Amino acid sequence: MNTVFKTRHTHGRWNMAALGVAALLAFLMIWLNACSSVSTGAKTSKAATSTTSTQSARPGSAHAAVSADEIVPASLSAAGEYGENVYDHAKANDWKNADVKLAALRDAVKKVRTDVKNKSAAVDRIDGHVASLDRAVTAKDRQAAMREANQVTLDVADMTTAYKLSVPVEVTKLDYYGRELEVWAQAQDASKLQGTAREMRRTWASLRPSVEAHATEAKKFDALVAQVESAKTPADYTRVATHVLTEVDNLEKLFH
């Protein structure tokens, strides 16, 4: 009987021990799960915070990617500059340098066709004007060369409107109209001169709100547009065109 009692007592102690171990294991499992949840939550929170911090530190990161796509291609900017260069050389009857800049213009326009997407019709127009400009420079036709070179700069200005610009396109167009006054004054074409004056007024009206903070410059250009509109003779237009072109350079500086 003592033997039986001892055996049962021993079994009881083992059973109690087993229950204690099971309880301890259960407690450990619950504790580990809780720690794991807290750790995961902390990591998730940290990741979210990190993402938010990164976004806060770079508020324009998404916009920057879009802005990068909106930058005017270098080839397009170069084409506009070379077109203006050819105009200036043709105006001065400097045909040697006109040839040099015309070659650079042709190369730039070839790159424009590659760099500018979904604008094949616009590039075709530039190609057409460059071809006409080539013929005019070869023939040393001052009037035609000035006219076609100026058309190239207008084509480029129109194409740049698809991009983000630091200087409003209206400034470039006022520059174009200033040269148009010279072109049509030379041709003594009163109808073209009057049409150019109207377009200049319309373009200036669109740009003026952007320069109103610069009262002096705004008033200067107001006066110049009025002079263009009141011009009577080719000499009048030529004279005021010179001032327009100078003042457009000053307007451009306001946006830099």
Legacy VTK file of the C-alpha trace (Angstrom):
# vtk DataFile Version 3.0
C-alpha trace
ASCII
DATASET POLYDATA
POINTS 256 float
0.000 0.000 0.000
2.793 2.357 0.750
4.262 1.392 -2.586
1.031 2.229 -4.387
0.729 5.532 -2.521
4.270 6.488 -3.336
3.713 5.663 -7.002
0.542 7.758 -7.175
2.197 10.601 -5.300
5.089 10.528 -7.740
2.690 10.564 -10.693
0.868 13.470 -9.161
4.053 15.454 -8.843
4.943 14.741 -12.483
1.452 15.762 -13.560
1.755 19.025 -11.642
5.170 19.631 -13.113
3.883 18.931 -16.632
1.010 21.333 -16.132
3.425 23.995 -14.877
5.662 23.580 -17.918
2.658 23.715 -20.267
1.443 26.889 -18.611
4.904 28.410 -18.839
5.170 27.501 -22.535
1.736 28.977 -23.216
2.733 32.182 -21.427
5.992 32.380 -23.414
4.146 31.885 -26.716
1.656 34.634 -25.884
4.489 36.963 -24.848
6.524 36.244 -28.007
3.474 36.848 -30.241
2.803 40.115 -28.495
6.428 41.209 -28.940
6.350 40.189 -32.593
3.187 42.252 -33.191
4.687 45.282 -31.493
7.915 44.903 -33.473
6.046 44.534 -36.766
3.861 47.511 -35.946
6.915 49.538 -35.049
8.634 48.586 -38.310
5.522 49.407 -40.302
5.156 52.702 -38.488
8.831 53.473 -39.010
8.590 52.620 -42.703
5.530 54.815 -43.055
7.255 57.594 -41.151
10.343 57.193 -43.305
8.251 57.387 -46.468
6.380 60.406 -45.178
9.636 62.052 -44.130
11.150 61.389 -47.532
8.092 62.820 -49.243
8.129 65.815 -46.917
11.814 66.356 -47.534
11.198 66.199 -51.266
7.774 67.795 -51.736
8.375 68.295 -55.416
9.847 64.868 -56.136
6.875 63.696 -58.198
6.566 67.087 -59.880
10.309 67.129 -60.524
9.956 64.007 -62.639
7.224 65.713 -64.648
9.216 68.925 -64.851
12.190 67.018 -66.250
9.984 65.936 -69.157
8.873 69.537 -69.651
12.356 70.975 -70.163
12.762 72.459 -73.635
15.109 70.160 -75.585
18.539 71.718 -76.131
18.248 71.137 -79.862
15.032 73.166 -80.012
16.543 76.066 -78.065
19.602 75.939 -80.310
17.442 76.036 -83.445
15.752 79.220 -82.225
19.087 80.840 -81.418
20.673 79.887 -84.746
17.649 81.172 -86.625
18.066 84.547 -84.949
21.805 84.477 -85.693
21.155 83.920 -89.392
18.668 86.800 -89.330
21.254 89.166 -87.836
23.966 88.139 -90.309
21.624 88.401 -93.295
20.499 91.836 -92.116
24.166 92.896 -92.021
24.868 91.241 -95.409
27.399 89.037 -93.615
26.867 85.978 -95.792
29.946 84.082 -94.642
28.735 83.925 -91.053
25.164 83.445 -92.231
26.358 80.227 -93.940
28.082 79.063 -90.761
25.005 79.587 -88.593
22.732 78.102 -91.236
24.783 74.878 -91.143
24.446 74.821 -87.345
20.702 75.434 -87.711
20.312 72.482 -90.080
22.101 70.194 -87.617
19.955 71.421 -84.719
16.728 70.833 -86.645
17.793 67.254 -87.437
18.168 66.669 -83.704
14.815 68.349 -83.038
13.090 65.674 -85.113
14.597 63.039 -82.798
14.197 64.949 -79.534
10.657 66.275 -79.954
7.981 63.604 -79.951
4.531 63.793 -81.556
5.367 67.060 -83.318
6.213 65.838 -86.811
3.965 68.409 -88.519
5.625 71.247 -86.591
9.093 69.942 -87.429
8.037 69.669 -91.078
7.197 73.386 -91.002
10.641 74.205 -89.624
12.237 72.005 -92.286
10.330 73.903 -94.961
11.450 77.285 -93.660
15.048 76.114 -93.291
15.009 74.917 -96.912
13.690 78.312 -98.032
16.267 80.032 -95.844
19.023 77.932 -97.418
17.986 79.079 -100.893
17.812 82.726 -99.783
21.261 82.654 -98.171
22.757 80.920 -101.214
21.263 83.651 -103.411
22.311 86.338 -100.906
18.712 87.556 -100.922
18.659 89.774 -97.829
14.910 90.297 -97.682
14.022 86.622 -98.129
16.751 85.435 -95.756
15.592 87.773 -92.987
11.972 86.731 -93.498
12.648 82.969 -93.499
15.077 83.125 -90.570
12.463 84.967 -88.559
9.867 82.328 -89.454
12.162 79.660 -88.025
12.251 81.492 -84.697
8.444 81.692 -84.705
8.160 77.966 -85.440
10.467 77.241 -82.512
8.542 79.611 -80.219
5.281 77.842 -81.057
6.816 74.448 -80.306
8.214 75.533 -76.949
4.715 76.185 -75.609
4.470 72.434 -74.910
7.217 72.798 -72.303
7.744 74.579 -69.015
9.288 77.979 -69.785
11.136 80.362 -67.503
10.527 83.222 -69.948
6.949 83.463 -71.287
6.619 82.626 -74.965
5.031 86.062 -75.478
8.439 87.654 -74.902
9.914 85.573 -77.728
6.987 86.478 -79.957
7.403 90.193 -79.266
11.012 89.763 -80.379
9.731 88.076 -83.521
7.279 90.918 -84.198
10.029 93.485 -83.716
12.000 91.776 -86.485
8.868 91.485 -88.605
8.574 95.269 -88.481
12.078 95.480 -89.947
11.316 92.884 -92.625
8.098 94.499 -93.854
9.418 98.038 -93.526
12.214 97.006 -95.870
9.621 95.543 -98.240
7.437 98.648 -97.755
4.401 96.402 -97.220
1.895 98.570 -95.332
-0.629 95.757 -94.926
1.904 93.429 -93.306
3.153 96.228 -91.070
-0.327 97.006 -89.813
-1.038 93.321 -89.239
2.188 92.993 -87.283
1.224 96.001 -85.154
-2.104 94.354 -84.297
-0.440 91.076 -83.326
2.096 92.926 -81.230
-0.684 94.700 -79.332
-2.500 91.416 -78.726
0.657 89.655 -77.535
1.639 92.525 -75.259
-1.853 92.572 -73.733
-1.387 88.893 -72.867
2.063 89.444 -71.360
1.491 92.740 -69.547
-0.098 91.300 -66.364
3.134 89.358 -65.802
5.257 92.515 -65.828
2.930 94.997 -64.112
5.030 94.735 -60.955
7.830 96.350 -62.973
5.978 99.576 -63.659
8.813 101.327 -65.495
9.305 98.521 -68.003
5.566 98.093 -68.475
5.113 101.787 -69.246
8.045 101.763 -71.661
6.558 98.949 -73.664
3.095 100.505 -73.540
4.588 103.575 -75.193
6.468 101.536 -77.793
3.365 99.599 -78.834
1.513 102.912 -79.171
4.329 104.205 -81.400
4.127 101.108 -83.591
0.382 101.613 -83.974
0.812 105.285 -84.895
3.690 104.709 -87.365
2.956 105.966 -90.891
5.997 105.338 -93.062
8.475 102.432 -93.424
11.080 104.683 -91.805
8.781 105.172 -88.797
8.397 101.409 -88.399
12.126 100.783 -88.788
12.944 103.369 -86.151
10.507 102.050 -83.561
11.434 98.421 -84.338
14.969 99.102 -83.117
13.616 100.316 -79.774
11.189 97.396 -79.544
13.980 94.860 -79.964
16.093 96.584 -77.310
13.213 96.717 -74.868
12.302 93.059 -75.439
15.786 92.192 -74.185
15.001 94.153 -71.015
11.675 92.341 -70.615
13.441 89.002 -70.887
15.787 89.937 -68.044
12.802 90.379 -65.731
12.192 86.628 -65.801
15.752 85.519 -65.023
LINES 1 257
256 0 1 2 3 4 5 6 7 8 9 10 11 12 13 14 15 16 17 18 19 20 21 22 23 24 25 26 27 28 29 30 31 32 33 34 35 36 37 38 39 40 41 42 43 44 45 46 47 48 49 50 51 52 53 54 55 56 57 58 59 60 61 62 63 64 65 66 67 68 69 70 71 72 73 74 75 76 77 78 79 80 81 82 83 84 85 86 87 88 89 90 91 92 93 94 95 96 97 98 99 100 101 102 103 104 105 106 107 108 109 110 111 112 113 114 115 116 117 118 119 120 121 122 123 124 125 126 127 128 129 130 131 132 133 134 135 136 137 138 139 140 141 142 143 144 145 146 147 148 149 150 151 152 153 154 155 156 157 158 159 160 161 162 163 164 165 166 167 168 169 170 171 172 173 174 175 176 177 178 179 180 181 182 183 184 185 186 187 188 189 190 191 192 193 194 195 196 197 198 199 200 201 202 203 204 205 206 207 208 209 210 211 212 213 214 215 216 217 218 219 220 221 222 223 224 225 226 227 228 229 230 231 232 233 234 235 236 237 238 239 240 241 242 243 244 245 246 247 248 249 250 251 252 253 254 255
